Amino acid sequence: MSSLLTGPRIFVPLATDGLFFRALGVVSPRTQAPARAVLASAALGAVYVSFRSFEQLTDAFVVGYFPFYMLAVAALFLLRRRTTEASPFRVPFYPVTPLVFLAAAGALLAGAFANLDRTAFFAFGVVLSGLPAFELRRAWMAAHRASAR
């Protein structure tokens, strides 16, 4: 549920920074929600549900989301090391809790990749396609800014 509520809101700062389509970053003055981004996410979700089985969707979720969850948890170690004052990044039973999460998430990812179904590899490919898409968009924006001067 939290992914449904927070996912579309990620588009707002991306669009504000010029890293994503500005139209999807518009926040409704009445509801204070990014309505276009919510609709785009809902449309994509409807497409996925229409053409994938539940098992394929869960494999895609694990491969699509868990690497980012793992990066966020791994960043906790770095953030706590870099913070000199009393750590604002509190975690119960640190470092055991994040290590257990990383081990379990790694096992889930390994299981998804061990599955012979190509859905997990397709989902990982979609995630990786964001890297060249990001670079192309950044180059296009730089060229657009340079021509505007």
CNS distance restraints for C-alpha pairs under 8 A (distance, minus, plus):
assign (resid   1 and name CA) (resid   5 and name CA) 6.58 0.50 0.50
assign (resid   2 and name CA) (resid   6 and name CA) 5.93 0.50 0.50
assign (resid   2 and name CA) (resid   7 and name CA) 7.97 0.50 0.50
assign (resid   3 and name CA) (resid   7 and name CA) 5.24 0.50 0.50
assign (resid   4 and name CA) (resid   8 and name CA) 7.31 0.50 0.50
assign (resid   5 and name CA) (resid   9 and name CA) 7.42 0.50 0.50
assign (resid   6 and name CA) (resid  10 and name CA) 6.69 0.50 0.50
assign (resid   7 and name CA) (resid  11 and name CA) 7.73 0.50 0.50
assign (resid   7 and name CA) (resid  41 and name CA) 7.87 0.50 0.50
assign (resid   8 and name CA) (resid  12 and name CA) 7.83 0.50 0.50
assign (resid   8 and name CA) (resid  34 and name CA) 6.94 0.50 0.50
assign (resid   8 and name CA) (resid  37 and name CA) 5.07 0.50 0.50
assign (resid   8 and name CA) (resid  38 and name CA) 5.26 0.50 0.50
assign (resid   8 and name CA) (resid  41 and name CA) 6.41 0.50 0.50
assign (resid   9 and name CA) (resid  13 and name CA) 7.92 0.50 0.50
assign (resid   9 and name CA) (resid  25 and name CA) 7.91 0.50 0.50
assign (resid   9 and name CA) (resid  33 and name CA) 7.73 0.50 0.50
assign (resid   9 and name CA) (resid  34 and name CA) 6.38 0.50 0.50
assign (resid   9 and name CA) (resid  37 and name CA) 7.28 0.50 0.50
assign (resid   9 and name CA) (resid  38 and name CA) 7.96 0.50 0.50
assign (resid  10 and name CA) (resid  14 and name CA) 6.65 0.50 0.50
assign (resid  11 and name CA) (resid  15 and name CA) 5.86 0.50 0.50
assign (resid  11 and name CA) (resid  20 and name CA) 6.92 0.50 0.50
assign (resid  11 and name CA) (resid  24 and name CA) 6.32 0.50 0.50
assign (resid  11 and name CA) (resid  25 and name CA) 5.32 0.50 0.50
assign (resid  11 and name CA) (resid  37 and name CA) 6.84 0.50 0.50
assign (resid  12 and name CA) (resid  16 and name CA) 6.07 0.50 0.50
assign (resid  12 and name CA) (resid  24 and name CA) 7.04 0.50 0.50
assign (resid  12 and name CA) (resid  25 and name CA) 3.94 0.50 0.50
assign (resid  12 and name CA) (resid  26 and name CA) 6.76 0.50 0.50
assign (resid  12 and name CA) (resid  27 and name CA) 7.53 0.50 0.50
assign (resid  12 and name CA) (resid  34 and name CA) 7.16 0.50 0.50
assign (resid  13 and name CA) (resid  17 and name CA) 6.03 0.50 0.50
assign (resid  13 and name CA) (resid  25 and name CA) 7.15 0.50 0.50
assign (resid  14 and name CA) (resid  18 and name CA) 6.29 0.50 0.50
assign (resid  14 and name CA) (resid  19 and name CA) 5.02 0.50 0.50
assign (resid  14 and name CA) (resid  20 and name CA) 5.32 0.50 0.50
assign (resid  14 and name CA) (resid  25 and name CA) 7.39 0.50 0.50
assign (resid  15 and name CA) (resid  19 and name CA) 5.54 0.50 0.50
assign (resid  15 and name CA) (resid  20 and name CA) 4.49 0.50 0.50
assign (resid  15 and name CA) (resid  21 and name CA) 5.58 0.50 0.50
assign (resid  15 and name CA) (resid  22 and name CA) 4.71 0.50 0.50
assign (resid  15 and name CA) (resid  23 and name CA) 7.76 0.50 0.50
assign (resid  15 and name CA) (resid  24 and name CA) 7.03 0.50 0.50
assign (resid  15 and name CA) (resid  25 and name CA) 5.05 0.50 0.50
assign (resid  16 and name CA) (resid  20 and name CA) 7.97 0.50 0.50
assign (resid  16 and name CA) (resid  22 and name CA) 6.93 0.50 0.50
assign (resid  16 and name CA) (resid  25 and name CA) 6.82 0.50 0.50
assign (resid  18 and name CA) (resid  22 and name CA) 7.11 0.50 0.50
assign (resid  18 and name CA) (resid 141 and name CA) 7.49 0.50 0.50
assign (resid  19 and name CA) (resid 134 and name CA) 7.43 0.50 0.50
assign (resid  19 and name CA) (resid 137 and name CA) 6.95 0.50 0.50
assign (resid  19 and name CA) (resid 138 and name CA) 6.81 0.50 0.50
assign (resid  20 and name CA) (resid  24 and name CA) 7.79 0.50 0.50
assign (resid  20 and name CA) (resid  25 and name CA) 7.94 0.50 0.50
assign (resid  20 and name CA) (resid 137 and name CA) 7.85 0.50 0.50
assign (resid  21 and name CA) (resid  25 and name CA) 7.02 0.50 0.50
assign (resid  22 and name CA) (resid  26 and name CA) 6.81 0.50 0.50
assign (resid  23 and name CA) (resid  36 and name CA) 7.29 0.50 0.50
assign (resid  24 and name CA) (resid  34 and name CA) 7.12 0.50 0.50
assign (resid  24 and name CA) (resid  36 and name CA) 5.40 0.50 0.50
assign (resid  24 and name CA) (resid  37 and name CA) 4.82 0.50 0.50
assign (resid  24 and name CA) (resid  40 and name CA) 7.98 0.50 0.50
assign (resid  25 and name CA) (resid  34 and name CA) 6.30 0.50 0.50
assign (resid  25 and name CA) (resid  36 and name CA) 7.65 0.50 0.50
assign (resid  25 and name CA) (resid  37 and name CA) 6.77 0.50 0.50
assign (resid  26 and name CA) (resid  34 and name CA) 5.69 0.50 0.50
assign (resid  26 and name CA) (resid  35 and name CA) 7.57 0.50 0.50
assign (resid  26 and name CA) (resid  36 and name CA) 7.16 0.50 0.50
assign (resid  27 and name CA) (resid  32 and name CA) 5.63 0.50 0.50
assign (resid  27 and name CA) (resid  33 and name CA) 5.27 0.50 0.50
assign (resid  27 and name CA) (resid  34 and name CA) 4.26 0.50 0.50
assign (resid  27 and name CA) (resid  35 and name CA) 6.68 0.50 0.50
assign (resid  28 and name CA) (resid  32 and name CA) 4.97 0.50 0.50
assign (resid  28 and name CA) (resid  33 and name CA) 5.46 0.50 0.50
assign (resid  28 and name CA) (resid  34 and name CA) 5.97 0.50 0.50
assign (resid  28 and name CA) (resid  35 and name CA) 6.35 0.50 0.50
assign (resid  29 and name CA) (resid  33 and name CA) 7.97 0.50 0.50
assign (resid  34 and name CA) (resid  38 and name CA) 6.22 0.50 0.50
assign (resid  35 and name CA) (resid  39 and name CA) 6.17 0.50 0.50
assign (resid  36 and name CA) (resid  40 and name CA) 6.09 0.50 0.50
assign (resid  37 and name CA) (resid  41 and name CA) 6.05 0.50 0.50
assign (resid  38 and name CA) (resid  42 and name CA) 6.05 0.50 0.50
assign (resid  39 and name CA) (resid  43 and name CA) 6.09 0.50 0.50
assign (resid  40 and name CA) (resid  44 and name CA) 6.23 0.50 0.50
assign (resid  41 and name CA) (resid  45 and name CA) 6.06 0.50 0.50
assign (resid  42 and name CA) (resid  46 and name CA) 6.12 0.50 0.50
assign (resid  43 and name CA) (resid  47 and name CA) 6.32 0.50 0.50
assign (resid  44 and name CA) (resid  48 and name CA) 6.27 0.50 0.50
assign (resid  45 and name CA) (resid  49 and name CA) 6.14 0.50 0.50
assign (resid  46 and name CA) (resid  50 and name CA) 6.04 0.50 0.50
assign (resid  47 and name CA) (resid  51 and name CA) 6.49 0.50 0.50
assign (resid  48 and name CA) (resid  52 and name CA) 5.88 0.50 0.50
assign (resid  48 and name CA) (resid  57 and name CA) 7.59 0.50 0.50
assign (resid  49 and name CA) (resid  53 and name CA) 7.31 0.50 0.50
assign (resid  49 and name CA) (resid  57 and name CA) 7.58 0.50 0.50
assign (resid  52 and name CA) (resid  56 and name CA) 5.82 0.50 0.50
assign (resid  52 and name CA) (resid  57 and name CA) 6.21 0.50 0.50
assign (resid  53 and name CA) (resid  57 and name CA) 6.20 0.50 0.50
assign (resid  54 and name CA) (resid  58 and name CA) 6.21 0.50 0.50
assign (resid  55 and name CA) (resid  59 and name CA) 6.15 0.50 0.50
assign (resid  56 and name CA) (resid  60 and name CA) 6.09 0.50 0.50
assign (resid  56 and name CA) (resid 119 and name CA) 5.95 0.50 0.50
assign (resid  56 and name CA) (resid 120 and name CA) 7.61 0.50 0.50
assign (resid  57 and name CA) (resid  61 and name CA) 6.07 0.50 0.50
assign (resid  58 and name CA) (resid  62 and name CA) 6.15 0.50 0.50
assign (resid  59 and name CA) (resid  63 and name CA) 6.20 0.50 0.50
assign (resid  59 and name CA) (resid 112 and name CA) 5.99 0.50 0.50
assign (resid  59 and name CA) (resid 119 and name CA) 6.83 0.50 0.50
assign (resid  59 and name CA) (resid 120 and name CA) 5.52 0.50 0.50
assign (resid  60 and name CA) (resid  64 and name CA) 5.65 0.50 0.50
assign (resid  60 and name CA) (resid 119 and name CA) 6.49 0.50 0.50
assign (resid  60 and name CA) (resid 120 and name CA) 5.44 0.50 0.50
assign (resid  60 and name CA) (resid 122 and name CA) 7.94 0.50 0.50
assign (resid  60 and name CA) (resid 123 and name CA) 5.14 0.50 0.50
assign (resid  60 and name CA) (resid 124 and name CA) 7.71 0.50 0.50
assign (resid  61 and name CA) (resid  65 and name CA) 5.66 0.50 0.50
assign (resid  61 and name CA) (resid  66 and name CA) 7.55 0.50 0.50
assign (resid  62 and name CA) (resid  66 and name CA) 5.31 0.50 0.50
assign (resid  62 and name CA) (resid 108 and name CA) 7.11 0.50 0.50
assign (resid  62 and name CA) (resid 109 and name CA) 6.57 0.50 0.50
assign (resid  62 and name CA) (resid 112 and name CA) 7.28 0.50 0.50
assign (resid  63 and name CA) (resid  67 and name CA) 6.82 0.50 0.50
assign (resid  63 and name CA) (resid 109 and name CA) 6.23 0.50 0.50
assign (resid  63 and name CA) (resid 112 and name CA) 7.00 0.50 0.50
assign (resid  63 and name CA) (resid 120 and name CA) 6.09 0.50 0.50
assign (resid  63 and name CA) (resid 123 and name CA) 6.31 0.50 0.50
assign (resid  63 and name CA) (resid 124 and name CA) 5.88 0.50 0.50
assign (resid  64 and name CA) (resid  68 and name CA) 7.88 0.50 0.50
assign (resid  64 and name CA) (resid 123 and name CA) 6.02 0.50 0.50
assign (resid  64 and name CA) (resid 124 and name CA) 6.19 0.50 0.50
assign (resid  64 and name CA) (resid 127 and name CA) 6.27 0.50 0.50
assign (resid  65 and name CA) (resid  69 and name CA) 6.39 0.50 0.50
assign (resid  66 and name CA) (resid  70 and name CA) 5.92 0.50 0.50
assign (resid  66 and name CA) (resid 105 and name CA) 6.57 0.50 0.50
assign (resid  66 and name CA) (resid 109 and name CA) 7.39 0.50 0.50
assign (resid  67 and name CA) (resid  71 and name CA) 6.17 0.50 0.50
assign (resid  68 and name CA) (resid  72 and name CA) 6.16 0.50 0.50
assign (resid  69 and name CA) (resid  73 and name CA) 6.28 0.50 0.50
assign (resid  70 and name CA) (resid  74 and name CA) 5.97 0.50 0.50
assign (resid  70 and name CA) (resid 101 and name CA) 7.95 0.50 0.50
assign (resid  70 and name CA) (resid 102 and name CA) 6.02 0.50 0.50
assign (resid  70 and name CA) (resid 105 and name CA) 6.95 0.50 0.50
assign (resid  71 and name CA) (resid  75 and name CA) 5.98 0.50 0.50
assign (resid  72 and name CA) (resid  76 and name CA) 6.75 0.50 0.50
assign (resid  73 and name CA) (resid  77 and name CA) 7.60 0.50 0.50
assign (resid  73 and name CA) (resid  98 and name CA) 6.22 0.50 0.50
assign (resid  73 and name CA) (resid 102 and name CA) 7.39 0.50 0.50
assign (resid  74 and name CA) (resid  78 and name CA) 7.24 0.50 0.50
assign (resid  74 and name CA) (resid  98 and name CA) 7.54 0.50 0.50
assign (resid  74 and name CA) (resid 102 and name CA) 7.66 0.50 0.50
assign (resid  75 and name CA) (resid  79 and name CA) 6.02 0.50 0.50
assign (resid  76 and name CA) (resid  80 and name CA) 6.02 0.50 0.50
assign (resid  76 and name CA) (resid  89 and name CA) 7.11 0.50 0.50
assign (resid  77 and name CA) (resid  81 and name CA) 6.22 0.50 0.50
assign (resid  78 and name CA) (resid  82 and name CA) 6.18 0.50 0.50
assign (resid  79 and name CA) (resid  83 and name CA) 6.13 0.50 0.50
assign (resid  79 and name CA) (resid  89 and name CA) 7.53 0.50 0.50
assign (resid  80 and name CA) (resid  87 and name CA) 6.13 0.50 0.50
assign (resid  80 and name CA) (resid  89 and name CA) 6.52 0.50 0.50
assign (resid  83 and name CA) (resid  87 and name CA) 6.25 0.50 0.50
assign (resid  90 and name CA) (resid  94 and name CA) 7.83 0.50 0.50
assign (resid  91 and name CA) (resid  95 and name CA) 7.90 0.50 0.50
assign (resid  91 and name CA) (resid  97 and name CA) 7.39 0.50 0.50
assign (resid  92 and name CA) (resid  97 and name CA) 6.86 0.50 0.50
assign (resid  93 and name CA) (resid  97 and name CA) 5.82 0.50 0.50
assign (resid  94 and name CA) (resid  98 and name CA) 6.84 0.50 0.50
assign (resid  95 and name CA) (resid  99 and name CA) 6.24 0.50 0.50
assign (resid  96 and name CA) (resid 100 and name CA) 6.05 0.50 0.50
assign (resid  97 and name CA) (resid 101 and name CA) 6.28 0.50 0.50
assign (resid  98 and name CA) (resid 102 and name CA) 6.09 0.50 0.50
assign (resid  99 and name CA) (resid 103 and name CA) 6.15 0.50 0.50
assign (resid 100 and name CA) (resid 104 and name CA) 6.12 0.50 0.50
assign (resid 101 and name CA) (resid 105 and name CA) 5.92 0.50 0.50
assign (resid 102 and name CA) (resid 106 and name CA) 5.90 0.50 0.50
assign (resid 103 and name CA) (resid 107 and name CA) 6.20 0.50 0.50
assign (resid 104 and name CA) (resid 108 and name CA) 6.27 0.50 0.50
assign (resid 105 and name CA) (resid 109 and name CA) 6.23 0.50 0.50
assign (resid 106 and name CA) (resid 110 and name CA) 6.08 0.50 0.50
assign (resid 107 and name CA) (resid 111 and name CA) 6.06 0.50 0.50
assign (resid 108 and name CA) (resid 112 and name CA) 6.21 0.50 0.50
assign (resid 109 and name CA) (resid 113 and name CA) 6.25 0.50 0.50
assign (resid 110 and name CA) (resid 114 and name CA) 5.96 0.50 0.50
assign (resid 111 and name CA) (resid 115 and name CA) 6.30 0.50 0.50
assign (resid 112 and name CA) (resid 120 and name CA) 6.09 0.50 0.50
assign (resid 113 and name CA) (resid 120 and name CA) 6.25 0.50 0.50
assign (resid 113 and name CA) (resid 121 and name CA) 7.05 0.50 0.50
assign (resid 115 and name CA) (resid 120 and name CA) 7.86 0.50 0.50
assign (resid 118 and name CA) (resid 122 and name CA) 6.12 0.50 0.50
assign (resid 119 and name CA) (resid 123 and name CA) 6.12 0.50 0.50
assign (resid 120 and name CA) (resid 124 and name CA) 6.16 0.50 0.50
assign (resid 121 and name CA) (resid 125 and name CA) 6.04 0.50 0.50
assign (resid 122 and name CA) (resid 126 and name CA) 6.24 0.50 0.50
assign (resid 123 and name CA) (resid 127 and name CA) 6.37 0.50 0.50
assign (resid 124 and name CA) (resid 128 and name CA) 6.16 0.50 0.50
assign (resid 125 and name CA) (resid 129 and name CA) 5.97 0.50 0.50
assign (resid 126 and name CA) (resid 130 and name CA) 6.97 0.50 0.50
assign (resid 127 and name CA) (resid 131 and name CA) 7.97 0.50 0.50
assign (resid 128 and name CA) (resid 132 and name CA) 7.90 0.50 0.50
assign (resid 129 and name CA) (resid 133 and name CA) 6.27 0.50 0.50
assign (resid 130 and name CA) (resid 134 and name CA) 5.77 0.50 0.50
assign (resid 131 and name CA) (resid 135 and name CA) 6.34 0.50 0.50
assign (resid 132 and name CA) (resid 136 and name CA) 6.02 0.50 0.50
assign (resid 133 and name CA) (resid 137 and name CA) 6.05 0.50 0.50
assign (resid 134 and name CA) (resid 138 and name CA) 6.05 0.50 0.50
assign (resid 135 and name CA) (resid 139 and name CA) 6.09 0.50 0.50
assign (resid 136 and name CA) (resid 140 and name CA) 6.06 0.50 0.50
assign (resid 137 and name CA) (resid 141 and name CA) 6.08 0.50 0.50
assign (resid 138 and name CA) (resid 142 and name CA) 6.14 0.50 0.50
assign (resid 139 and name CA) (resid 143 and name CA) 6.15 0.50 0.50
assign (resid 140 and name CA) (resid 144 and name CA) 6.02 0.50 0.50
assign (resid 141 and name CA) (resid 145 and name CA) 6.09 0.50 0.50
assign (resid 142 and name CA) (resid 146 and name CA) 6.13 0.50 0.50
assign (resid 143 and name CA) (resid 147 and name CA) 6.17 0.50 0.50
assign (resid 144 and name CA) (resid 148 and name CA) 6.23 0.50 0.50
assign (resid 145 and name CA) (resid 149 and name CA) 6.65 0.50 0.50
